[in-house]
Amino acid sequence: MEIRETNEETRSFWGRAMSAEKFEKDGLWGLKTPSGDIVLEPRYDQIEFCTDFVYVHYDNRHKFFYKSGSTRDCPDYDDDYRFYENGKIGIRNMDGSEYLPAAYDEIIDWGKGCDVIYVRKGKEFHYYNHNQEEILTEIEVIPEDAYPECPYNLGEDQNRNVLVCVEPIEKKEGNRDCFAYNQWVRLSRIPCSKVREMFSNCKVVPMSSDAINHFDEEDTYIYSARVCSANGKYPITKCIDKFKTLGCYDSSWEYLLKISINKNTTINPSDLYNAIKHFDSKGGCEIAVDYDDTLDDGVVRVFQIHFFWDDMGAFLNDNFKQHVLPDCNVEVVQKELEQIPLTEKRKYILEAFWWIVPTESTRSWFETRKVLEYLKSVGSSDFTTLVCKSLEITPYYMEEITPVHWKTMKEIILWAISNGGQINSIHSGKTLYEGFLENLKEAKDETNQEAEFYESVKNGEFLAEWLIEMGGTTAAKQRKRIASRLDGLTPQEVLDLASLKSFFIPRAYIDYAYEEEKEGQNDYKFVADEVKHCFRQGDWVLLIVVGRPDYQFGNIIKVEYDSIFIHTDEWLDISEEYSISLA
């Protein structure tokens, strides 16, 4: 297991180590200052003062103390052939013979399936293959590069202002080509500053600014990009399948996809939806579609970025999280938010939904709703996350969820749905509703629990029945419903449908809400700029809609336009019957 750590002690270690000297005791080494203060106890079989870190070895483990104050502690990996001597790094062959002498400040072997070794001495660097031939000598200079000494870095670094792009090719043709991921690839470099322009100017389906808001922030870990072209029946799916071989789906990251076609090429809705489904179990994906006149007819080019935004590290605020949100009234929440710098305000607001009503909260639903409405008014818009966090339960601690909290949970979910939150949003291969059912089942299987535990489980079952009435379903059924309505849809409509900006609505809920609305008892307002289609399917109605950017909406009860109400007793085609287009 690899252990990473950063704290005040490790930050001060570098300064103390630089003034220390090695000493030996019983065949092991330690560090002490000239005055005799112990910096490291004598328990290491090797200590090296390298340019960027102090290296120690003990008990078949490596430990690195970096200038930044971070440390890395890891076992001796069988496939790591680096060795350390006299403050420098070398690398051995598999048989133990020396491949490169210990003369470098940094060596990175790209690992299995890759014939690439990076070496650096000071600011001078080279890339070699395992035959000691120099490769990757063609490098685009990007002035804002924060680490120009490692231009083709594909590792886990925070934003360095450069994106390295990997493209599979048939064979090596130039000196930007190398053998990596068990195939020939071409590497290129793109300034991160151009990414927003690349995605936001797309003519077919533009990407919202929210989707890339975090990409160029300091707390973002930039990984790399992949690009691939294909044609045939399912070219987008072919590109995604190729990306699977290029090491970019090994964890839950955030993904941006730009799909390019020429104006004579159309996108198969099923092909696009297959690509969307691939990211259900990943960290999520935002997609844009653009024209590229340089592409041949029928060719689709997919450009993908994967990155990680360190949201928790970016804005943990213990007072706000633990005190203000659970129990305080809206006036206190407003006061606390006003004390947060404007640049950080949006981050705190979005995160606020995660802790809005913990199980121990004593705040009434009336007060909680006022807080939610205030947060919405100042920018919170991730209502599906609010549903997700509300439905998260820990099976082993069911007795901590009080009857009052179960009721409040239901009200929060209803409020979130009315603002666009989705119980059937698919994450990690499951709808939020489905994940809740699995946790509830695990809780029911528990034995030897107190009466309060089973009472809480019963309340959970009541909530599950209500979620079914609200349209809760499984990922498999949700995908099947969506797939049945793909024919003839534009890329934008496919994306709206897959992201549940188009809605499957339970008829019973609409009928009930419709009657309540007529009597003036329903507080929830639902507005759409344009209703694209409306399909009837058994007890369900599917609406494909486009909403105003500043207006989130969910299970639509009505469209506000000259008092025209959408009801579900009959088959409706709103676009033909009413020609509704809202200002």
Backbone torsions as a table, in degrees:
resi	resn	phi	psi	omega
1	MET	NA	135.6	177.7
2	GLU	-94.7	133.5	-177.4
3	ILE	-117.9	127.3	175.8
4	ARG	-114.2	143.0	-175.4
5	GLU	-149.9	144.1	171.3
6	THR	-143.6	122.2	174.8
7	ASN	-154.6	-179.9	-175.9
8	GLU	-62.0	-35.3	-179.2
9	GLU	-65.5	-43.9	179.8
10	THR	-71.2	-29.9	177.2
11	ARG	-64.8	-38.3	-178.4
12	SER	-81.8	-12.8	-176.5
13	PHE	-62.8	-43.2	-175.4
14	TRP	-56.4	-47.8	-179.9
15	GLY	-61.7	-41.2	179.9
16	ARG	-69.2	-37.3	-178.1
17	ALA	-67.9	-34.6	-177.6
18	MET	-66.3	-23.7	178.3
19	SER	-100.2	5.0	-176.5
20	ALA	-98.0	170.3	176.7
21	GLU	-135.0	154.1	-179.4
22	LYS	-75.7	146.5	172.0
23	PHE	-141.3	154.0	-174.0
24	GLU	-113.7	141.0	175.5
25	LYS	-148.5	121.6	-180.0
26	ASP	55.4	38.0	176.9
27	GLY	80.8	3.8	178.5
28	LEU	-119.5	158.9	-173.1
29	TRP	-112.5	148.1	173.7
30	GLY	-140.3	-174.5	177.9
31	LEU	-128.1	140.2	174.3
32	LYS	-145.3	153.4	179.5
33	THR	-78.1	164.2	177.2
34	PRO	-56.0	-27.3	179.3
35	SER	-83.1	-3.2	176.6
36	GLY	99.4	0.1	178.3
37	ASP	-70.4	133.9	-178.3
38	ILE	-79.8	123.6	174.6
39	VAL	-94.9	-43.6	173.4
40	LEU	-132.7	130.6	176.4
41	GLU	-64.9	150.4	-178.5
42	PRO	-75.5	83.0	178.2
43	ARG	-137.9	17.3	-176.9
44	TYR	-113.9	141.8	177.8
45	ASP	-87.3	-8.2	175.2
46	GLN	-156.8	138.3	173.3
47	ILE	-135.1	129.4	179.3
48	GLU	-131.6	133.6	173.4
49	PHE	-90.9	98.6	179.8
50	CYS	-94.6	173.2	-173.9
51	THR	-62.5	-42.4	-173.6
52	ASP	-110.0	-2.4	-176.8
53	PHE	-163.6	164.1	168.7
54	VAL	-101.7	127.3	-177.3
55	TYR	-106.0	132.9	174.6
56	VAL	-131.6	152.3	178.5
57	HIS	-130.9	136.0	-179.2
58	TYR	-161.3	142.4	173.1
59	ASP	47.2	46.3	179.9
60	ASN	59.8	33.5	177.4
61	ARG	-134.1	152.4	171.5
62	HIS	-105.4	147.0	169.5
63	LYS	-138.2	136.9	-177.7
64	PHE	-121.5	127.6	174.2
65	PHE	-107.0	110.6	-173.8
66	TYR	-92.4	159.7	178.9
67	LYS	-56.7	-36.9	-176.5
68	SER	-65.3	-16.2	-176.7
69	GLY	103.8	-9.8	177.6
70	SER	-81.6	159.2	175.5
71	THR	-129.8	157.5	174.4
72	ARG	-137.0	125.6	-177.4
73	ASP	-123.7	119.8	-174.3
74	CYS	-147.8	156.6	179.1
75	PRO	-73.3	167.6	174.3
76	ASP	-72.1	105.6	179.9
77	TYR	-77.9	139.8	-178.9
78	ASP	-63.9	-27.7	-176.6
79	ASP	-100.0	13.2	175.5
80	ASP	-104.1	108.9	-174.0
81	TYR	-102.8	15.2	177.6
82	ARG	-76.4	150.7	172.9
83	PHE	-138.3	161.5	-170.7
84	TYR	-126.9	126.4	178.7
85	GLU	-146.4	134.3	174.7
86	ASN	51.5	38.2	176.6
87	GLY	77.0	11.2	179.8
88	LYS	-125.5	169.6	-175.7
89	ILE	-119.9	137.1	172.2
90	GLY	-127.7	-177.5	179.2
91	ILE	-144.1	143.1	-177.6
92	ARG	-107.9	160.9	170.2
93	ASN	-77.3	170.8	-179.0
94	MET	-61.5	-29.2	-179.5
95	ASP	-83.5	2.4	177.9
96	GLY	95.3	-10.5	178.0
97	SER	-73.3	159.3	-176.2
98	GLU	-77.4	126.0	175.6
99	TYR	-94.3	-51.3	173.4
100	LEU	-129.0	137.8	-177.7
101	PRO	-69.9	163.5	177.2
102	ALA	-76.1	82.0	-176.6
103	ALA	-135.6	8.1	-171.1
104	TYR	-118.7	154.1	177.1
105	ASP	-85.9	-21.7	-179.6
106	GLU	-153.7	137.1	173.6
107	ILE	-137.6	129.9	176.6
108	ILE	-128.0	114.2	172.5
109	ASP	-91.2	123.6	-175.7
110	TRP	-66.8	-10.9	170.2
111	GLY	95.1	-169.3	-175.1
112	LYS	-59.7	139.6	179.7
113	GLY	80.0	1.2	-178.8
114	CYS	-127.2	131.3	178.7
115	ASP	-104.2	59.2	-175.9
116	VAL	-140.2	129.7	172.9
117	ILE	-129.8	127.2	178.3
118	TYR	-102.4	134.9	176.8
119	VAL	-132.2	146.9	178.6
120	ARG	-141.4	135.7	173.9
121	LYS	-128.6	107.9	-170.8
122	GLY	66.2	-125.7	176.0
123	LYS	-99.6	0.0	178.8
124	GLU	-88.0	129.0	-176.3
125	PHE	-134.8	159.8	176.6
126	HIS	-149.4	154.8	170.0
127	TYR	-114.5	134.2	179.3
128	TYR	-128.1	156.0	165.4
129	ASN	-93.5	-178.7	-174.4
130	HIS	-78.3	0.2	171.0
131	ASN	-97.4	12.2	-179.4
132	GLN	63.3	26.9	174.6
133	GLU	-94.3	133.7	-178.9
134	GLU	-73.8	135.4	-178.1
135	ILE	-132.4	175.3	175.9
136	LEU	51.7	51.9	-178.6
137	THR	-91.2	-11.4	178.5
138	GLU	-94.0	113.6	-173.8
139	ILE	-133.7	122.5	175.5
140	GLU	-72.6	129.5	179.7
141	VAL	-83.3	126.1	177.7
142	ILE	-120.2	108.8	-171.9
143	PRO	-54.6	-36.0	-176.3
144	GLU	-83.2	5.6	-179.6
145	ASP	-58.9	121.7	-178.6
146	ALA	-77.4	-12.7	-178.1
147	TYR	-145.9	68.2	-175.6
148	PRO	-66.6	-14.5	-179.0
149	GLU	-75.0	-8.6	176.8
150	CYS	-135.9	71.9	-168.4
151	PRO	-65.7	-30.7	-178.2
152	TYR	-107.4	43.8	-179.5
153	ASN	-74.9	123.3	178.0
154	LEU	-109.5	14.1	-173.9
155	GLY	-86.3	-173.3	-175.6
156	GLU	-89.1	82.3	179.6
157	ASP	-115.9	153.2	172.1
158	GLN	-70.9	170.6	-170.9
159	ASN	-51.0	117.0	179.4
160	ARG	-111.7	11.1	174.6
161	ASN	75.9	4.3	-180.0
162	VAL	-133.3	137.0	176.7
163	LEU	-109.8	124.8	176.8
164	VAL	-93.2	126.6	-175.8
165	CYS	-107.5	133.9	-179.4
166	VAL	-114.1	125.8	179.9
167	GLU	-126.9	123.4	177.9
168	PRO	-67.8	140.1	178.8
169	ILE	-133.9	165.8	-177.4
170	GLU	-73.8	-40.8	-177.9
171	LYS	-156.1	163.6	179.9
172	LYS	-69.9	129.9	-179.9
173	GLU	-127.3	-28.8	-176.1
174	GLY	-139.1	-178.9	-177.4
175	ASN	-92.8	25.4	162.1
176	ARG	-110.9	8.6	-176.8
177	ASP	-103.3	146.2	176.8
178	CYS	-153.6	169.5	177.0
179	PHE	-96.9	113.8	-178.8
180	ALA	-148.4	150.8	-177.8
181	TYR	56.2	35.6	177.5
182	ASN	63.0	29.3	178.2
183	GLN	-161.0	167.1	175.8
184	TRP	-80.8	134.8	179.5
185	VAL	-135.8	157.6	175.0
186	ARG	-114.2	133.2	-178.6
187	LEU	-105.9	141.1	174.0
188	SER	-141.5	166.3	-176.4
189	ARG	-126.4	135.7	-177.1
190	ILE	-129.1	131.0	174.9
191	PRO	-63.8	132.4	178.6
192	CYS	-59.9	-26.5	-179.4
193	SER	-63.7	-19.1	-179.4
194	LYS	-91.0	-9.7	-174.9
195	VAL	-63.8	-45.4	-179.3
196	ARG	-57.6	-43.0	179.0
197	GLU	-64.8	-40.3	-179.4
198	MET	-58.9	-38.6	-174.6
199	PHE	-92.6	-36.3	-172.7
200	SER	-77.6	-20.3	-178.0
201	ASN	-94.3	14.6	-178.3
202	CYS	-67.7	134.2	-170.8
203	LYS	-86.4	-29.5	-176.8
204	VAL	-84.8	-55.8	175.6
205	VAL	-134.1	102.5	177.5
206	PRO	-72.5	157.6	176.4
207	MET	-98.0	136.2	-179.7
208	SER	-66.2	150.7	179.1
209	SER	-63.0	-30.8	179.1
210	ASP	-59.8	-32.5	-175.8
211	ALA	-65.7	-28.8	-177.6
212	ILE	-117.4	17.3	-179.0
213	ASN	-59.7	-34.8	-174.2
214	HIS	-93.6	-7.3	-171.4
215	PHE	-60.6	-40.8	-174.2
216	ASP	-103.8	25.1	178.1
217	GLU	-91.1	159.1	-177.5
218	GLU	-63.6	-29.3	-176.4
219	ASP	-87.1	10.7	-179.4
220	THR	-97.2	132.8	173.9
221	TYR	-94.3	114.3	-179.6
222	ILE	-88.3	124.4	176.1
223	TYR	-94.9	-92.7	-178.4
224	SER	-165.7	-178.4	-178.2
225	ALA	-121.0	159.5	175.2
226	ARG	-130.9	145.7	178.2
227	VAL	-140.7	140.8	-176.4
228	CYS	-156.1	148.2	176.0
229	SER	-122.4	147.4	179.2
230	ALA	-157.4	164.8	173.5
231	ASN	-138.8	-171.0	-177.6
232	GLY	100.5	-159.9	-173.2
233	LYS	-72.3	-42.8	-177.4
234	TYR	-127.3	69.0	-175.4
235	PRO	-66.9	-34.9	179.7
236	ILE	-65.7	-44.4	177.7
237	THR	-60.4	-39.3	178.2
238	LYS	-61.3	-42.5	179.3
239	CYS	-64.4	-43.1	178.3
240	ILE	-61.2	-42.4	178.4
241	ASP	-61.8	-36.2	177.7
242	LYS	-68.8	-39.9	177.9
243	PHE	-60.6	-31.3	179.6
244	LYS	-59.8	-27.8	-179.4
245	THR	-85.5	-3.3	-174.1
246	LEU	-108.1	20.9	170.0
247	GLY	65.8	38.1	-179.5
248	CYS	-119.0	7.2	179.7
249	TYR	-122.6	30.5	-175.6
250	ASP	-85.1	-7.2	-177.9
251	SER	-153.3	176.1	-179.2
252	SER	-90.8	92.4	177.1
253	TRP	-107.9	-177.5	172.0
254	GLU	-99.6	144.1	-174.9
255	TYR	-127.2	141.0	170.7
256	LEU	-119.7	131.7	-179.3
257	LEU	-123.5	130.0	172.0
258	LYS	-117.0	118.9	-179.7
259	ILE	-104.7	126.3	-178.0
260	SER	-117.9	139.7	177.3
261	ILE	-142.3	163.8	170.0
262	ASN	-89.0	174.1	-172.4
263	LYS	-72.6	-9.9	177.4
264	ASN	-94.9	-2.1	-175.4
265	THR	-106.8	136.6	175.1
266	THR	-110.4	153.7	179.7
267	ILE	-97.1	127.8	176.7
268	ASN	-68.8	119.5	-178.6
269	PRO	-56.0	-39.0	179.9
270	SER	-66.5	-36.6	177.8
271	ASP	-63.9	-44.5	178.6
272	LEU	-64.7	-41.8	-179.3
273	TYR	-67.7	-35.8	175.5
274	ASN	-59.1	-39.2	177.6
275	ALA	-65.5	-41.9	179.5
276	ILE	-62.1	-43.1	-179.0
277	LYS	-60.8	-32.2	-179.5
278	HIS	-57.3	-32.1	-175.1
279	PHE	-91.3	2.6	177.6
280	ASP	-56.8	-38.5	-176.7
281	SER	-94.5	3.4	178.6
282	LYS	-99.4	-161.1	-178.1
283	GLY	-83.7	1.9	-178.5
284	GLY	108.3	156.1	-176.2
285	CYS	-144.2	137.3	172.6
286	GLU	-111.3	137.3	-171.9
287	ILE	-124.8	136.2	172.3
288	ALA	-124.4	153.9	-179.9
289	VAL	-130.1	134.9	-175.4
290	ASP	-139.6	163.7	173.8
291	TYR	-92.4	144.1	174.6
292	ASP	-140.4	105.7	-175.0
293	ASP	-69.7	-12.0	179.1
294	THR	-79.7	-11.5	-179.0
295	LEU	-84.3	146.4	176.3
296	ASP	-74.4	161.7	177.0
297	ASP	-58.8	135.0	177.4
298	GLY	84.9	-8.9	-179.4
299	VAL	-89.9	134.6	176.0
300	VAL	-117.5	132.9	178.3
301	ARG	-115.2	129.3	-178.1
302	VAL	-116.4	125.2	176.4
303	PHE	-113.7	122.7	-174.4
304	GLN	-126.4	135.5	174.1
305	ILE	-116.0	137.0	170.9
306	HIS	-123.8	135.0	-176.1
307	PHE	-151.8	173.5	-179.8
308	PHE	-136.8	126.5	177.3
309	TRP	-98.4	118.1	-175.9
310	ASP	-79.3	71.5	-172.8
311	ASP	-64.7	-41.7	-177.5
312	MET	-65.3	-42.1	177.6
313	GLY	-66.8	-25.1	-175.0
314	ALA	-74.2	-35.2	-173.4
315	PHE	-151.2	48.8	168.8
316	LEU	-71.7	130.1	178.9
317	ASN	-139.8	98.4	-169.9
318	ASP	-60.7	-40.4	-178.5
319	ASN	-64.7	-45.3	-179.1
320	PHE	-64.5	-42.5	-176.0
321	LYS	-71.1	-46.8	-168.8
322	GLN	-90.2	-21.8	-174.3
323	HIS	-116.6	-54.0	-171.3
324	VAL	-66.4	-52.7	-173.1
325	LEU	-67.7	-42.3	-176.4
326	PRO	-64.5	-41.1	-165.0
327	ASP	-129.2	-16.0	-173.1
328	CYS	-82.9	157.8	178.4
329	ASN	-80.1	175.0	-172.5
330	VAL	-64.8	-31.2	-179.9
331	GLU	-64.6	-39.5	179.1
332	VAL	-69.4	-41.4	178.0
333	VAL	-59.5	-45.1	179.5
334	GLN	-61.1	-43.6	179.9
335	LYS	-62.1	-42.3	-179.7
336	GLU	-66.0	-41.0	-179.4
337	LEU	-65.1	-36.7	-178.7
338	GLU	-66.1	-19.9	178.5
339	GLN	-83.7	-10.7	-179.9
340	ILE	-86.5	133.4	179.0
341	PRO	-53.5	143.5	-174.5
342	LEU	-56.9	-37.2	-178.3
343	THR	-64.7	-27.1	-179.3
344	GLU	-96.7	-9.2	-169.0
345	LYS	-60.3	-45.6	-176.6
346	ARG	-61.7	-38.6	-179.6
347	LYS	-62.0	-46.8	-179.1
348	TYR	-63.8	-39.2	-178.7
349	ILE	-62.7	-47.2	-179.2
350	LEU	-62.5	-43.3	179.5
351	GLU	-67.3	-22.9	-176.6
352	ALA	-55.5	-34.6	-178.2
353	PHE	-61.4	-25.5	-175.0
354	TRP	-66.7	-28.0	-174.2
355	TRP	-121.7	27.0	-166.3
356	ILE	-62.7	-42.3	179.1
357	VAL	-143.1	88.6	174.5
358	PRO	-69.5	168.8	-173.2
359	THR	-62.5	-26.1	-176.5
360	GLU	-89.2	5.1	-176.5
361	SER	-63.8	142.6	175.7
362	THR	-108.3	3.6	-177.1
363	ARG	-76.8	138.7	-179.5
364	SER	-72.6	161.7	175.8
365	TRP	-63.0	-35.0	178.9
366	PHE	-58.0	-46.5	179.5
367	GLU	-71.9	-38.2	179.6
368	THR	-62.4	-41.0	-180.0
369	ARG	-63.7	-37.7	178.6
370	LYS	-63.2	-38.0	177.2
371	VAL	-64.4	-45.6	179.8
372	LEU	-60.3	-44.5	179.8
373	GLU	-63.1	-38.1	178.5
374	TYR	-66.2	-46.2	179.7
375	LEU	-60.0	-39.3	176.9
376	LYS	-62.7	-40.4	-176.4
377	SER	-67.6	-24.1	-178.8
378	VAL	-104.6	10.5	169.3
379	GLY	130.4	-10.9	178.8
380	SER	-67.3	134.0	-177.2
381	SER	-142.9	1.6	-176.1
382	ASP	-91.3	72.5	-172.9
383	PHE	-75.6	-24.5	175.2
384	THR	-68.2	-35.9	174.4
385	THR	-62.0	-37.0	176.7
386	LEU	-62.4	-42.6	175.5
387	VAL	-61.1	-47.0	-178.1
388	CYS	-57.1	-49.6	-177.6
389	LYS	-69.1	-31.4	178.6
390	SER	-68.9	-33.4	-177.4
391	LEU	-87.1	-5.4	178.5
392	GLU	-72.9	120.6	175.8
393	ILE	-130.8	148.9	176.7
394	THR	-101.5	114.0	-173.0
395	PRO	-54.0	-32.9	-173.4
396	TYR	-83.8	-5.4	-177.5
397	TYR	-126.4	35.3	-177.5
398	MET	-62.6	-30.7	-176.4
399	GLU	-67.0	-15.7	179.8
400	GLU	-79.4	-13.9	-179.6
401	ILE	-89.1	112.2	-175.4
402	THR	-80.4	159.5	175.5
403	PRO	-55.7	-37.8	178.8
404	VAL	-62.1	-40.6	-178.8
405	HIS	-69.2	-38.0	176.7
406	TRP	-57.7	-42.1	179.2
407	LYS	-65.9	-44.0	179.0
408	THR	-62.8	-38.2	178.5
409	MET	-58.6	-44.1	180.0
410	LYS	-62.5	-42.3	179.8
411	GLU	-65.1	-40.4	179.4
412	ILE	-63.3	-44.8	-179.4
413	ILE	-62.5	-43.1	178.8
414	LEU	-62.0	-42.2	177.9
415	TRP	-63.1	-43.7	-179.8
416	ALA	-64.3	-41.3	178.7
417	ILE	-62.6	-40.8	-179.3
418	SER	-65.7	-17.5	178.6
419	ASN	-106.5	11.2	175.6
420	GLY	110.4	-3.2	176.8
421	GLY	-67.5	149.6	-172.9
422	GLN	-126.7	126.1	177.3
423	ILE	-81.8	-14.9	-180.0
424	ASN	-106.8	16.0	172.7
425	SER	-64.8	134.9	-173.2
426	ILE	-96.8	123.9	177.2
427	HIS	-134.8	134.5	-179.6
428	SER	52.7	36.1	175.9
429	GLY	81.4	5.5	-179.1
430	LYS	-133.8	150.7	169.2
431	THR	-74.4	159.9	177.7
432	LEU	-59.6	-39.2	176.8
433	TYR	-60.3	-44.8	-177.8
434	GLU	-64.5	-40.6	177.7
435	GLY	-63.4	-38.6	177.0
436	PHE	-62.4	-44.1	179.6
437	LEU	-61.3	-40.5	-179.7
438	GLU	-63.5	-43.3	178.0
439	ASN	-65.8	-37.7	179.0
440	LEU	-65.9	-40.8	178.2
441	LYS	-63.5	-41.1	178.1
442	GLU	-62.0	-38.2	178.0
443	ALA	-66.1	-41.2	-179.3
444	LYS	-64.4	-28.4	-179.3
445	ASP	-77.8	-9.6	179.1
446	GLU	-69.5	146.9	177.9
447	THR	-121.2	169.5	176.8
448	ASN	57.2	42.8	179.3
449	GLN	-109.0	160.3	179.3
450	GLU	-72.9	165.8	-178.5
451	ALA	-60.3	-36.1	179.7
452	GLU	-60.7	-31.8	-179.9
453	PHE	-63.6	-49.5	-177.4
454	TYR	-70.2	-31.3	175.5
455	GLU	-63.8	-40.5	178.5
456	SER	-67.1	-39.4	177.3
457	VAL	-61.0	-40.8	178.7
458	LYS	-61.3	-41.2	177.1
459	ASN	-63.9	-36.3	176.4
460	GLY	-63.8	-37.6	177.8
461	GLU	-65.8	-38.5	176.3
462	PHE	-62.1	-41.6	178.7
463	LEU	-64.0	-39.2	179.4
464	ALA	-62.7	-41.0	177.7
465	GLU	-63.0	-39.8	178.2
466	TRP	-65.7	-38.4	178.7
467	LEU	-63.4	-34.5	176.2
468	ILE	-64.0	-43.1	177.3
469	GLU	-60.9	-30.8	179.8
470	MET	-83.8	2.0	176.3
471	GLY	102.4	10.8	179.9
472	GLY	-59.3	134.0	-178.9
473	THR	-149.8	179.4	-179.0
474	THR	-89.5	164.8	178.6
475	ALA	-62.7	-39.5	-178.9
476	ALA	-62.0	-44.9	179.3
477	LYS	-68.9	-37.5	179.7
478	GLN	-64.0	-43.9	178.9
479	ARG	-64.2	-38.7	-179.7
480	LYS	-64.6	-42.4	178.1
481	ARG	-60.4	-46.4	-179.5
482	ILE	-63.3	-45.7	-178.0
483	ALA	-60.0	-31.3	-177.7
484	SER	-72.7	-11.3	-175.8
485	ARG	-117.8	18.8	-174.0
486	LEU	-82.8	-29.7	-172.7
487	ASP	-56.3	128.6	174.7
488	GLY	83.0	-1.7	-179.3
489	LEU	-80.6	148.2	174.2
490	THR	-76.2	164.4	176.4
491	PRO	-54.8	-40.4	179.9
492	GLN	-63.5	-41.2	180.0
493	GLU	-68.1	-35.8	175.7
494	VAL	-63.0	-44.1	179.7
495	LEU	-65.5	-41.0	177.5
496	ASP	-61.9	-42.1	-178.6
497	LEU	-66.6	-44.9	-177.9
498	ALA	-68.7	-31.7	-179.3
499	SER	-89.5	4.8	179.1
500	LEU	64.4	27.4	163.8
501	LYS	-78.6	-12.6	165.7
502	SER	-105.2	150.0	-166.0
503	PHE	-129.3	136.3	163.0
504	PHE	-90.5	122.1	-172.2
505	ILE	-118.3	128.4	177.0
506	PRO	-68.0	127.2	-174.1
507	ARG	-61.4	-39.7	-178.3
508	ALA	-59.1	-39.8	-179.5
509	TYR	-67.4	-41.9	-179.6
510	ILE	-64.6	-45.0	-179.7
511	ASP	-58.5	-46.0	-179.5
512	TYR	-62.4	-48.5	-177.4
513	ALA	-66.4	-33.3	179.0
514	TYR	-63.5	-45.2	179.5
515	GLU	-63.8	-41.0	179.2
516	GLU	-62.7	-39.0	-179.0
517	GLU	-63.1	-41.3	-179.1
518	LYS	-61.9	-32.3	-178.9
519	GLU	-87.7	2.2	178.1
520	GLY	74.1	21.9	-175.9
521	GLN	-101.4	-8.4	-175.3
522	ASN	-93.1	124.9	-178.0
523	ASP	-81.8	-16.8	-168.3
524	TYR	-88.9	132.2	179.9
525	LYS	-112.4	137.5	-177.2
526	PHE	-129.1	121.5	-174.5
527	VAL	-131.8	141.0	174.5
528	ALA	-134.1	146.6	176.8
529	ASP	-70.5	-40.8	-175.3
530	GLU	-151.3	129.6	175.6
531	VAL	-94.8	113.9	-174.7
532	LYS	-80.0	-51.3	-177.7
533	HIS	-146.7	159.6	173.3
534	CYS	-143.6	118.7	-177.7
535	PHE	-116.4	144.3	174.4
536	ARG	-101.9	132.4	178.8
537	GLN	-143.0	95.0	-178.0
538	GLY	60.3	-125.3	179.1
539	ASP	-88.4	14.7	-176.5
540	TRP	-120.6	150.4	172.1
541	VAL	-123.4	133.4	176.9
542	LEU	-107.5	120.7	174.6
543	LEU	-110.3	133.2	171.6
544	ILE	-108.0	116.3	-171.4
545	VAL	-132.8	162.3	172.8
546	VAL	-125.2	126.5	-174.7
547	GLY	-107.3	160.6	176.8
548	ARG	-64.5	144.1	-179.5
549	PRO	-57.0	-30.8	-177.1
550	ASP	-95.6	10.9	-175.1
551	TYR	-132.9	108.2	176.9
552	GLN	-90.1	144.2	-179.2
553	PHE	-147.5	159.1	-174.1
554	GLY	-130.2	-122.8	-178.5
555	ASN	-65.6	104.5	-170.3
556	ILE	-76.2	125.9	174.4
557	ILE	-93.9	-42.5	-176.2
558	LYS	-148.6	161.7	169.1
559	VAL	-109.4	123.0	-178.0
560	GLU	-80.4	100.8	178.4
561	TYR	-157.9	100.8	-178.6
562	ASP	53.6	39.7	176.1
563	SER	61.2	27.6	175.4
564	ILE	-85.5	123.8	179.4
565	PHE	-104.8	141.1	172.6
566	ILE	-89.6	120.7	175.2
567	HIS	-121.8	161.7	-167.5
568	THR	-114.9	16.4	179.4
569	ASP	-70.6	-28.0	-176.5
570	GLU	-120.4	160.3	171.0
571	TRP	-63.3	131.2	-179.1
572	LEU	-122.3	138.5	166.1
573	ASP	-125.6	90.1	-170.0
574	ILE	-59.6	-41.5	-174.8
575	SER	-61.2	-32.9	-179.6
576	GLU	-87.1	-42.1	-171.5
577	GLU	-73.5	-40.2	-174.6
578	TYR	-117.5	-16.1	-177.0
579	SER	51.2	49.5	-174.9
580	ILE	-77.7	129.7	170.8
581	SER	-144.6	113.2	-171.6
582	LEU	-93.2	143.0	176.7
583	ALA	-80.6	NA	NA
